[in-house]
Amino acid sequence: MLRDKSLPMVYAGMVFLLSACATVANGGEGDAQQVSGAAKFADDPRLGERVDRMCFTSTIDGFSQPDEDTVVLRASASRHYLVETASCFNLDRALSIGIDSRTSCAGRGDRLIVSDSIFPGRTSTATSVDSCLITAIYEWDDDADEEAEEAAEE
């Protein structure tokens, strides 16, 4: 049981912890705005037009560049999409990704199923599976970066 003299110390400690949590939740920065989603790629020549959906989701055979809220999905050798997500907690650690869609096309409002295991559900160790809301989809051209560099050299 706490004595009356120790209560102010407990309250002061709680205020300190809460303010530390608020600082961490804000990214550790005061008024600075963090760039997120596709806005991180605003100057990247690989970022294409925003599209309503990506079809033939069953042909998605890979992904790259996962971070906290975006991932590039490879639908075939020639079709790539930058997918922007929300409410996703382990996208940057993803080892496998699936799409939860009612049709063969995925769009805003559908979900990515993300796991930090290559074979979720098949291992005896605990894995983290997350459902990430798709907020936007953009065309993505992996070759555009190289083409921009070549044009700059000329």
Disulfide bonds with the S-S distance in Angstrom:
Cys55-Cys105 2.01
Cys88-Cys132 1.88
